[in-house]
Amino acid sequence: MPDPFPEDSPRLVAEAMPGDNSAAESVSELSGRLKRMVEGEFGRVRLRGEISGWKRAASGHCYLSLKDDQAVIDGVMWKGQAALIPFSPQDGIEVIASGKLTTYPGRSKYQIVIDRMELAGEGALMALLEKLKAQLGAEGLFDQGRKKQLPFMPKVIGVVTSPTGAVIRDILHRLADRCPTHVVVWPVKVQGDGAARDVAAAIAGFDAIAPGGLVPRPDLVIVARGGGSVEDLWAFNEEVVVRAIAACSIPLISAVGHETDTSLSDYAADLRAPTPTAAAEIAVPVLADLRLGLDSYAHRAERCARRYVERGRERTDALARLLPKRDALLGPQRQRADDNAQRLDRALERRITLARGQLDRSAGALRPAMLAQRLSAARDRLAGAWKLVEALNPSHVLDRGYAWVEAKAGGVLTSAAAARKAGALVLHFGDGDVAARVEGAGGKAYVKDKPDQPTLL
Protein backbone atom coordinates (compact mmCIF):
# COMPACT_ATOMS: atom_id res chain seq x y z
CA MET A 1 0.00 0.00 0.00
CA PRO A 2 1.55 3.40 -1.01
CA ASP A 3 2.55 6.05 1.63
CA PRO A 4 -0.27 8.55 1.95
CA PHE A 5 2.17 11.31 3.02
CA PRO A 6 5.27 11.39 0.78
CA GLU A 7 8.24 13.51 2.03
CA ASP A 8 7.85 16.30 -0.55
CA SER A 9 4.15 16.72 -0.16
CA PRO A 10 2.91 19.76 1.80
CA ARG A 11 1.53 19.18 5.25
CA LEU A 12 -0.94 21.14 7.26
CA VAL A 13 1.11 20.88 10.45
CA ALA A 14 4.94 20.80 10.46
CA GLU A 15 6.46 17.49 11.61
CA ALA A 16 10.02 16.31 12.07
CA MET A 17 11.31 14.52 9.01
CA PRO A 18 13.57 11.46 9.08
CA GLY A 19 17.21 12.56 9.20
CA ASP A 20 16.35 16.12 10.29
CA ASN A 21 18.17 16.55 13.60
CA SER A 22 17.75 20.36 14.07
CA ALA A 23 14.76 22.37 15.01
CA ALA A 24 13.50 25.25 12.84
CA GLU A 25 15.32 28.61 13.48
CA SER A 26 13.57 31.83 14.29
CA VAL A 27 14.04 34.89 12.12
CA SER A 28 15.89 36.65 14.94
CA GLU A 29 18.23 33.66 15.29
CA LEU A 30 19.04 33.67 11.61
CA SER A 31 19.47 37.45 11.61
CA GLY A 32 21.82 37.12 14.58
CA ARG A 33 23.87 34.46 12.79
CA LEU A 34 24.13 36.66 9.70
CA LYS A 35 25.11 39.66 11.83
CA ARG A 36 27.87 37.72 13.58
CA MET A 37 29.07 36.27 10.29
CA VAL A 38 29.25 39.66 8.56
CA GLU A 39 30.91 41.40 11.48
CA GLY A 40 33.35 38.53 12.01
CA GLU A 41 34.23 38.22 8.37
CA PHE A 42 34.68 41.86 7.48
CA GLY A 43 35.28 43.79 10.72
CA ARG A 44 36.39 47.34 9.93
CA VAL A 45 36.29 48.49 6.32
CA ARG A 46 37.10 51.65 4.35
CA LEU A 47 34.67 52.47 1.56
CA ARG A 48 35.01 55.02 -1.22
CA GLY A 49 31.77 56.31 -2.60
CA GLU A 50 29.50 59.24 -3.31
CA ILE A 51 27.18 60.49 -0.59
CA SER A 52 23.49 60.13 -1.38
CA GLY A 53 20.44 60.87 0.75
CA TRP A 54 22.35 62.55 3.57
CA LYS A 55 20.10 63.55 6.45
CA ARG A 56 20.50 64.38 10.12
CA ALA A 57 17.77 63.15 12.45
CA ALA A 58 16.43 65.14 15.40
CA SER A 59 18.48 62.88 17.66
CA GLY A 60 21.70 64.06 15.99
CA HIS A 61 22.41 60.73 14.27
CA CYS A 62 23.10 60.90 10.54
CA TYR A 63 21.88 58.52 7.84
CA LEU A 64 23.16 58.20 4.28
CA SER A 65 24.00 55.92 1.39
CA LEU A 66 27.36 55.41 -0.29
CA LYS A 67 27.18 54.56 -3.95
CA ASP A 68 29.25 54.12 -7.05
CA ASP A 69 28.15 53.38 -10.57
CA GLN A 70 27.17 49.76 -9.78
CA ALA A 71 26.17 49.39 -6.11
CA VAL A 72 24.75 51.12 -3.05
CA ILE A 73 25.29 50.49 0.66
CA ASP A 74 23.46 52.16 3.52
CA GLY A 75 25.37 53.87 6.29
CA VAL A 76 24.74 55.38 9.70
CA MET A 77 26.88 57.72 11.76
CA TRP A 78 26.08 58.23 15.40
CA LYS A 79 25.79 61.71 16.91
CA GLY A 80 29.19 61.75 18.63
CA GLN A 81 31.13 60.76 15.49
CA ALA A 82 29.05 63.04 13.25
CA ALA A 83 30.07 66.06 15.34
CA LEU A 84 33.74 65.33 14.58
CA ILE A 85 33.45 65.48 10.78
CA PRO A 86 35.78 68.32 9.66
CA PHE A 87 33.44 69.38 6.82
CA SER A 88 29.75 69.60 6.05
CA PRO A 89 28.69 66.43 4.18
CA GLN A 90 26.44 66.96 1.19
CA ASP A 91 24.92 64.78 -1.51
CA GLY A 92 27.18 64.28 -4.50
CA ILE A 93 30.46 64.55 -2.57
CA GLU A 94 32.87 61.63 -2.90
CA VAL A 95 34.20 60.50 0.47
CA ILE A 96 36.12 57.70 2.12
CA ALA A 97 34.20 56.32 5.07
CA SER A 98 35.74 54.09 7.70
CA GLY A 99 33.69 51.95 10.02
CA LYS A 100 32.30 48.59 10.93
CA LEU A 101 30.20 46.52 8.55
CA THR A 102 27.10 45.09 10.20
CA THR A 103 23.50 44.19 9.54
CA TYR A 104 20.23 45.80 10.57
CA PRO A 105 17.83 42.92 11.32
CA GLY A 106 14.88 45.29 11.51
CA ARG A 107 15.02 45.74 7.72
CA SER A 108 17.01 42.68 6.62
CA LYS A 109 19.85 44.77 5.22
CA TYR A 110 23.51 45.25 5.76
CA GLN A 111 25.07 48.66 6.44
CA ILE A 112 28.22 50.35 7.58
CA VAL A 113 28.40 52.13 10.93
CA ILE A 114 30.73 55.00 10.09
CA ASP A 115 33.03 56.44 12.71
CA ARG A 116 35.26 58.46 10.39
CA MET A 117 34.61 60.28 7.14
CA GLU A 118 37.10 62.08 4.88
CA LEU A 119 36.92 63.64 1.48
CA ALA A 120 38.19 61.36 -1.26
CA GLY A 121 41.07 63.51 -2.45
CA GLU A 122 41.52 67.18 -3.26
CA GLY A 123 39.14 66.95 -6.18
CA ALA A 124 36.30 65.99 -3.87
CA LEU A 125 37.36 68.75 -1.51
CA MET A 126 37.21 71.34 -4.25
CA ALA A 127 33.87 70.00 -5.46
CA LEU A 128 32.49 70.40 -1.94
CA LEU A 129 33.95 73.90 -1.77
CA GLU A 130 32.35 74.96 -5.04
CA LYS A 131 29.01 73.48 -4.04
CA LEU A 132 29.03 75.29 -0.68
CA LYS A 133 30.15 78.49 -2.35
CA ALA A 134 27.25 78.33 -4.79
CA GLN A 135 24.78 77.58 -2.01
CA LEU A 136 25.91 80.45 0.24
CA GLY A 137 26.27 82.81 -2.69
CA ALA A 138 22.69 82.12 -3.70
CA GLU A 139 21.63 83.22 -0.21
CA GLY A 140 23.33 86.59 -0.76
CA LEU A 141 26.11 86.14 1.82
CA PHE A 142 28.75 87.29 -0.67
CA ASP A 143 26.89 90.28 -2.14
CA GLN A 144 28.89 93.51 -2.40
CA GLY A 145 25.90 95.55 -1.31
CA ARG A 146 25.96 94.13 2.22
CA LYS A 147 29.64 94.81 2.87
CA LYS A 148 30.45 97.49 5.46
CA GLN A 149 32.99 100.27 5.16
CA LEU A 150 36.05 99.94 7.37
CA PRO A 151 36.71 102.68 9.97
CA PHE A 152 39.54 105.06 9.08
CA MET A 153 41.28 104.81 12.46
CA PRO A 154 39.79 102.17 14.77
CA LYS A 155 40.39 102.67 18.48
CA VAL A 156 40.04 98.96 19.29
CA ILE A 157 40.84 96.03 16.96
CA GLY A 158 39.68 92.50 17.75
CA VAL A 159 41.83 89.66 16.36
CA VAL A 160 40.57 86.09 16.01
CA THR A 161 43.59 83.80 15.64
CA SER A 162 45.88 81.39 17.44
CA PRO A 163 47.59 83.07 20.41
CA THR A 164 50.86 81.14 19.93
CA GLY A 165 51.54 81.43 16.21
CA ALA A 166 53.58 83.94 14.26
CA VAL A 167 50.42 85.54 12.89
CA ILE A 168 49.52 87.47 16.03
CA ARG A 169 53.11 88.62 16.48
CA ASP A 170 53.23 89.91 12.90
CA ILE A 171 49.94 91.76 13.32
CA LEU A 172 50.95 93.38 16.62
CA HIS A 173 54.37 94.33 15.26
CA ARG A 174 52.93 95.94 12.14
CA LEU A 175 50.27 97.82 14.12
CA ALA A 176 52.96 99.13 16.49
CA ASP A 177 55.04 100.34 13.53
CA ARG A 178 52.19 102.04 11.72
CA CYS A 179 49.79 103.30 14.40
CA PRO A 180 49.77 101.87 17.96
CA THR A 181 46.25 100.61 18.63
CA HIS A 182 44.43 98.80 21.43
CA VAL A 183 44.20 95.12 20.37
CA VAL A 184 41.94 92.47 21.93
CA VAL A 185 42.88 88.88 20.98
CA TRP A 186 40.32 86.07 21.07
CA PRO A 187 42.42 82.87 21.05
CA VAL A 188 41.06 80.02 18.90
CA LYS A 189 42.13 76.85 17.16
CA VAL A 190 42.74 77.58 13.50
CA GLN A 191 43.10 73.97 12.31
CA GLY A 192 41.71 70.55 13.13
CA ASP A 193 38.68 69.33 14.98
CA GLY A 194 36.58 72.10 16.52
CA ALA A 195 38.48 74.91 14.79
CA ALA A 196 35.45 76.09 12.81
CA ARG A 197 33.26 76.19 15.92
CA ASP A 198 35.93 78.15 17.84
CA VAL A 199 36.33 80.73 15.09
CA ALA A 200 32.57 81.19 14.66
CA ALA A 201 32.09 81.52 18.42
CA ALA A 202 34.88 84.12 18.65
CA ILE A 203 33.35 86.26 15.90
CA ALA A 204 29.92 86.08 17.53
CA GLY A 205 31.54 86.84 20.91
CA PHE A 206 33.17 90.03 19.64
CA ASP A 207 29.87 91.07 18.07
CA ALA A 208 28.04 90.49 21.38
CA ILE A 209 30.29 92.81 23.44
CA ALA A 210 28.26 95.80 24.60
CA PRO A 211 29.77 99.28 24.20
CA GLY A 212 31.13 100.82 27.39
CA GLY A 213 31.68 97.50 29.16
CA LEU A 214 34.71 96.11 30.97
CA VAL A 215 36.02 94.66 27.71
CA PRO A 216 36.01 97.30 24.97
CA ARG A 217 33.92 96.56 21.90
CA PRO A 218 36.12 96.40 18.76
CA ASP A 219 35.66 98.89 15.97
CA LEU A 220 37.20 96.36 13.57
CA VAL A 221 37.69 92.57 13.62
CA ILE A 222 40.51 90.68 11.87
CA VAL A 223 40.15 86.91 11.30
CA ALA A 224 43.66 85.67 10.58
CA ARG A 225 45.62 82.49 9.93
CA GLY A 226 48.92 81.71 8.29
CA GLY A 227 49.37 79.80 5.06
CA GLY A 228 48.82 76.07 4.58
CA SER A 229 47.25 73.44 2.41
CA VAL A 230 43.59 73.35 1.48
CA GLU A 231 43.00 70.90 4.30
CA ASP A 232 44.79 73.17 6.80
CA LEU A 233 42.63 76.15 5.84
CA TRP A 234 39.39 74.19 5.61
CA ALA A 235 37.97 75.50 8.88
CA PHE A 236 37.58 78.91 7.19
CA ASN A 237 35.48 77.29 4.44
CA GLU A 238 33.01 75.82 6.91
CA GLU A 239 29.45 77.07 6.69
CA VAL A 240 29.31 77.97 10.38
CA VAL A 241 32.30 80.32 10.02
CA VAL A 242 31.00 81.92 6.82
CA ARG A 243 27.60 82.59 8.38
CA ALA A 244 29.19 84.05 11.52
CA ILE A 245 31.25 86.45 9.39
CA ALA A 246 28.23 87.47 7.34
CA ALA A 247 26.16 88.07 10.49
CA CYS A 248 28.81 90.16 12.27
CA SER A 249 27.77 93.81 12.61
CA ILE A 250 31.39 94.93 13.14
CA PRO A 251 33.44 95.57 9.98
CA LEU A 252 35.61 92.47 9.41
CA ILE A 253 38.81 91.73 7.48
CA SER A 254 39.56 88.15 6.44
CA ALA A 255 43.30 87.40 6.35
CA VAL A 256 43.51 83.63 5.88
CA GLY A 257 46.58 82.09 4.27
CA HIS A 258 48.93 83.69 1.80
CA GLU A 259 48.18 85.76 -1.28
CA THR A 260 47.18 82.79 -3.48
CA ASP A 261 44.99 81.16 -0.82
CA THR A 262 41.27 81.88 -1.03
CA SER A 263 38.59 80.73 1.38
CA LEU A 264 34.86 81.28 1.63
CA SER A 265 35.58 83.54 4.60
CA ASP A 266 37.23 85.94 2.17
CA TYR A 267 34.03 86.19 0.14
CA ALA A 268 31.83 86.80 3.20
CA ALA A 269 34.15 89.33 4.86
CA ASP A 270 33.86 93.06 4.28
CA LEU A 271 37.42 93.05 2.93
CA ARG A 272 40.00 90.38 2.09
CA ALA A 273 43.64 90.89 2.98
CA PRO A 274 46.26 88.79 1.12
CA THR A 275 48.17 88.13 4.38
CA PRO A 276 47.70 88.80 8.11
CA THR A 277 50.43 91.45 7.92
CA ALA A 278 48.59 93.14 5.07
CA ALA A 279 45.42 93.10 7.20
CA ALA A 280 47.23 95.14 9.87
CA GLU A 281 48.39 97.57 7.18
CA ILE A 282 44.84 97.93 5.87
CA ALA A 283 43.34 98.31 9.34
CA VAL A 284 45.18 101.49 10.36
CA PRO A 285 46.89 104.40 8.60
CA VAL A 286 50.55 105.26 9.09
CA LEU A 287 50.77 107.63 12.04
CA ALA A 288 53.92 109.27 10.68
CA ASP A 289 52.14 109.97 7.39
CA LEU A 290 49.20 111.47 9.27
CA ARG A 291 51.50 113.74 11.22
CA LEU A 292 53.32 114.71 8.04
CA GLY A 293 49.98 115.42 6.40
CA LEU A 294 48.85 117.52 9.36
CA ASP A 295 52.11 119.46 9.26
CA SER A 296 51.64 120.02 5.54
CA TYR A 297 48.09 121.25 6.09
CA ALA A 298 49.31 123.54 8.87
CA HIS A 299 51.99 125.03 6.61
CA ARG A 300 49.47 125.47 3.83
CA ALA A 301 47.02 127.14 6.20
CA GLU A 302 49.78 129.46 7.45
CA ARG A 303 50.79 130.35 3.90
CA CYS A 304 47.18 130.99 2.97
CA ALA A 305 46.71 133.24 6.01
CA ARG A 306 49.93 135.11 5.30
CA ARG A 307 48.99 135.53 1.64
CA TYR A 308 45.56 136.78 2.70
CA VAL A 309 47.16 139.42 4.93
CA GLU A 310 49.60 140.40 2.20
CA ARG A 311 46.85 140.76 -0.37
CA GLY A 312 44.84 142.82 2.11
CA ARG A 313 47.82 145.08 2.70
CA GLU A 314 48.29 145.45 -1.06
CA ARG A 315 44.64 146.39 -1.54
CA THR A 316 44.85 148.87 1.33
CA ASP A 317 47.95 150.51 -0.16
CA ALA A 318 46.30 150.71 -3.56
CA LEU A 319 43.21 152.33 -2.07
CA ALA A 320 45.37 154.72 -0.05
CA ARG A 321 47.08 155.90 -3.23
CA LEU A 322 43.68 156.68 -4.74
CA LEU A 323 42.55 158.75 -1.77
CA PRO A 324 43.09 162.59 -1.93
CA LYS A 325 45.81 164.21 0.21
CA ARG A 326 45.08 165.21 3.77
CA ASP A 327 45.48 168.93 3.09
CA ALA A 328 43.08 168.68 0.17
CA LEU A 329 40.51 166.95 2.36
CA LEU A 330 40.90 169.27 5.37
CA GLY A 331 41.49 172.59 3.52
CA PRO A 332 37.82 173.62 3.16
CA GLN A 333 37.08 172.63 6.76
CA ARG A 334 40.03 174.64 8.00
CA GLN A 335 38.90 177.71 6.04
CA ARG A 336 35.35 177.30 7.30
CA ALA A 337 36.68 177.07 10.85
CA ASP A 338 38.64 180.31 10.40
CA ASP A 339 35.54 182.10 9.02
CA ASN A 340 33.45 180.86 11.93
CA ALA A 341 36.09 182.03 14.39
CA GLN A 342 36.08 185.54 12.89
CA ARG A 343 32.29 185.66 12.91
CA LEU A 344 32.31 184.48 16.53
CA ASP A 345 34.66 187.29 17.52
CA ARG A 346 32.43 189.92 15.88
CA ALA A 347 29.32 188.35 17.44
CA LEU A 348 30.89 188.42 20.88
CA GLU A 349 31.87 192.08 20.50
CA ARG A 350 28.35 193.01 19.42
CA ARG A 351 26.87 191.03 22.30
CA ILE A 352 29.12 192.83 24.79
CA THR A 353 28.13 196.21 23.36
CA LEU A 354 24.42 195.43 23.70
CA ALA A 355 24.93 194.15 27.25
CA ARG A 356 26.74 197.35 28.19
CA GLY A 357 23.85 199.45 26.84
CA GLN A 358 21.34 197.44 28.86
CA LEU A 359 23.52 197.77 31.93
CA ASP A 360 23.76 201.56 31.53
CA ARG A 361 20.00 201.89 31.19
CA SER A 362 19.42 199.65 34.23
CA ALA A 363 22.02 201.62 36.24
CA GLY A 364 20.21 204.92 35.39
CA ALA A 365 16.96 203.47 36.70
CA LEU A 366 18.67 202.63 39.99
CA ARG A 367 19.61 206.26 40.96
CA PRO A 368 18.80 207.23 44.66
CA ALA A 369 16.21 209.87 43.74
CA MET A 370 14.42 207.46 41.43
CA LEU A 371 14.51 204.75 44.07
CA ALA A 372 13.14 207.13 46.77
CA GLN A 373 10.28 208.19 44.49
CA ARG A 374 9.36 204.60 43.80
CA LEU A 375 9.56 203.74 47.52
CA SER A 376 7.21 206.67 48.47
CA ALA A 377 4.69 205.55 45.83
CA ALA A 378 4.80 202.00 47.17
CA ARG A 379 4.18 203.24 50.73
CA ASP A 380 1.15 205.24 49.61
CA ARG A 381 -0.31 202.23 47.85
CA LEU A 382 0.28 200.07 50.96
CA ALA A 383 -1.43 202.65 53.24
CA GLY A 384 -4.48 202.79 50.95
CA ALA A 385 -4.75 199.02 50.94
CA TRP A 386 -4.57 198.91 54.74
CA LYS A 387 -7.37 201.49 55.07
CA LEU A 388 -9.49 199.30 52.85
CA VAL A 389 -8.74 196.27 55.00
CA GLU A 390 -9.66 198.21 58.14
CA ALA A 391 -12.93 199.32 56.58
CA LEU A 392 -13.82 195.77 55.68
CA ASN A 393 -12.89 194.28 59.08
CA PRO A 394 -16.17 192.76 60.51
CA SER A 395 -15.14 193.49 64.11
CA HIS A 396 -15.36 197.21 63.42
CA VAL A 397 -18.94 196.76 62.20
CA LEU A 398 -19.78 194.98 65.48
CA ASP A 399 -18.40 197.95 67.40
CA ARG A 400 -21.06 200.09 65.77
CA GLY A 401 -23.90 197.96 67.32
CA TYR A 402 -24.21 195.14 64.86
CA ALA A 403 -23.92 191.33 65.55
CA TRP A 404 -23.54 188.22 63.39
CA VAL A 405 -25.32 184.96 64.04
CA GLU A 406 -23.76 181.48 63.95
CA ALA A 407 -25.40 178.12 64.49
CA LYS A 408 -24.20 176.38 67.59
CA ALA A 409 -23.37 173.35 65.47
CA GLY A 410 -21.24 175.61 63.27
CA GLY A 411 -21.75 177.79 60.23
CA VAL A 412 -22.76 181.45 59.76
CA LEU A 413 -26.50 182.04 59.41
CA THR A 414 -27.68 184.68 56.98
CA SER A 415 -31.50 184.21 57.09
CA ALA A 416 -34.31 183.80 59.60
CA ALA A 417 -35.31 180.48 58.11
CA ALA A 418 -31.81 179.15 58.65
CA ALA A 419 -31.88 180.42 62.25
CA ARG A 420 -35.26 178.76 63.00
CA LYS A 421 -33.97 175.54 61.48
CA ALA A 422 -30.74 175.63 63.52
CA GLY A 423 -32.54 176.20 66.84
CA ALA A 424 -29.48 176.76 69.03
CA LEU A 425 -27.58 179.93 68.10
CA VAL A 426 -24.50 181.91 69.08
CA LEU A 427 -24.65 185.75 68.77
CA HIS A 428 -21.34 187.43 68.27
CA PHE A 429 -21.04 191.08 69.49
CA GLY A 430 -18.10 193.41 69.56
CA ASP A 431 -17.44 192.74 73.20
CA GLY A 432 -18.37 189.02 73.41
CA ASP A 433 -20.67 186.09 72.47
CA VAL A 434 -24.17 185.26 73.72
CA ALA A 435 -26.00 181.89 73.43
CA ALA A 436 -29.63 182.00 72.20
CA ARG A 437 -32.40 179.58 71.19
CA VAL A 438 -35.27 179.99 68.76
CA GLU A 439 -38.54 178.66 70.34
CA GLY A 440 -42.25 178.75 69.62
CA ALA A 441 -44.22 178.80 66.45
CA GLY A 442 -43.36 182.41 65.80
CA GLY A 443 -39.72 181.60 65.83
CA LYS A 444 -38.68 184.17 68.44
CA ALA A 445 -35.22 184.02 69.87
CA TYR A 446 -34.55 184.07 73.57
CA VAL A 447 -31.26 184.77 75.23
CA LYS A 448 -30.75 182.68 78.34
CA ASP A 449 -28.55 184.67 80.68
CA LYS A 450 -29.87 182.55 83.58
CA PRO A 451 -31.38 179.13 83.31
CA ASP A 452 -34.75 180.09 84.87
CA GLN A 453 -35.14 183.61 83.38
CA PRO A 454 -35.08 183.64 79.59
CA THR A 455 -34.82 187.07 77.94
CA LEU A 456 -36.79 187.88 74.78
CA LEU A 457 -34.85 189.52 72.07
Residue, then its C-alpha position, 0 to 999 in steps of 0.5 A: m500500500p503506497d505512503p499517503f504522506p510522501e516527504d515532498s508533499p505539503r503538510l498542514v502541520a509541520e512534523a520532524m522529518p527522518g534525518d532532520n536533527s535540528a529544530a527550525e530557526s527563528v528569524s531573529e536567530l538567523s538574523g543574529r547568525l548573519k550579523r555575527m558572520v558579517e561582522g566577524e568576516f569583514g570587521r572594519v572596512r574603508l569604503r570610497g563612494e559618493i554620498s546620497g540621501w544625507k540627512r541628520a535626524a532630530s536625535g543628531h544621528c546621521y543617515l546616508s548611502l554610499k554609492d558608485d556606478q554599480a552598487v549602493i550600501d546604507g550607512v549610519m553615523w552616530k551623533g558623537q562621530a558626526a560632530l567630529i566630521p571636519f566638513s559639512p557632508q552633502d549629496g554628491i560629494e565623494v568620500i572615504a568612510s571608515g567603520k564597521l560593517t554590520t547588519y540591521p535585522g529590523r530591515s534585513k539589510y547590511q550597512i556600515v556604521i561610520d566612525r570616520m569620514e574624509l573627502a576622497g582627495e583634493g578633487a572631492l574637496m574642491a567639489l564640496l567647496e564649489k558646491l558650498k560656495a554656490q549655495l551660500g552665494a545664492e543666499g546673498l552672503f557674498d553680495q557687495g551691497r551688504k559689505k560694510q565700510l572699514p573705519f579710518m582709524p579704529k580705536v580697538i581692533g579684535v583679532v581672532t587667531s591662534p595666540t601662539g603662532a607667528v600671525i599674532r606677532d606679525i599683526l601686533h608688530r605691524l600695528a605698532d610700527r604704523c599706528p599703535t592701537h588697542v588690540v583684543v585677541w580672542p584665542v582660537k584653534v585655526q586647524g583641526d577638529g573644533a576649529a570652525r566652531d571656535v572661530a565662529a564663536a569668537i566672531a559672535g563673541f566680539d559682536a556680542i560685546a556691549p559698548g562701554g563695558l569692561v572689555p572694549r567693543p572692537d571697531l574692527v575685527i581681523v580673522a587671521r591664519g597663516g598659510g597652509s594646504v587646502e585641508d589646513l585652511w578648511a575651517f575657514n570654508e566651513e558654513v558655520v564660520v561663513r555665516a558668523i562672518a556674514a552676520c557680524s555687525i562689526p566691519l571684518i577683514s579676512a586674512v587667511g593664508h597667503e596671497t594665493d589662498t582663497s577661502l569662503s571667509d574671504y568672500a563673506a568678509d567686508l574686505r579680504a587681505p592677502t596676508p595677516t600682515a597686510a590686514a594690519e596695514i589695511a586696518v590702520p593708517v601710518l601715524a607718521d604719514l598722518r603727522l606729516g599730512l597735518d604738518s603740511y596742512a598747517h603750513r598750507a594754512e599758514r601760507c594761505a593766512r599770510r597771503y591773505v594778509e599780504r593781499g589785504r595790505e596790497r589792496t589797502d595801499a592801492l586804495a590809499r594811493l587813490l585817496p586825496k591828500r590830507d590837506a586837500l581833504l581838510g582845507p575847506q574845513r580849516q577855512r570854514a573854521d577860520d571864518n566861523a572864528q572871525r564871525l564868533d569874535r564879531a558876534l561876541e563884540r556886538r553882544i558885549t556892546l548890547a549888554r553894556g547898553q542894557l547895563d547903563r539903562s538899568a544903572g540909570a533906573l537905579r539912581p537914589a532919587m528914582l529909588a526914593q520916588r518909587l519907595s514913596a509911591a509904594r508906601d502910599r499904595l500900601a497905606g491905601a490898601w490897609k485902610l481898605v482892609e480896616a474898613l472891611n474888618p467885621s469886628h469894626v462893624l460889630d463895634r457900631g452895634y451890629a452882631w452876626v449869628e452862627a449856628k451852635a453846630g457851626g456855620v454862619l446864618t444869613s437868614a431867619a429860616a436858617a436860624r429857626k432851622a438851627g434852633a441853638l444859636v451863638l450871637h457874636f457882638g463886639d465885646g463878646d458872644v451870647a448863646a440864644r435859642v429859637e422857640g415857639a411857632g413864631g420863631k422868636a429868639y430868647v437869650k438865656d442869661k440865667p437858666d430860669q429867666p429867659t430874655l426875649l430879644 
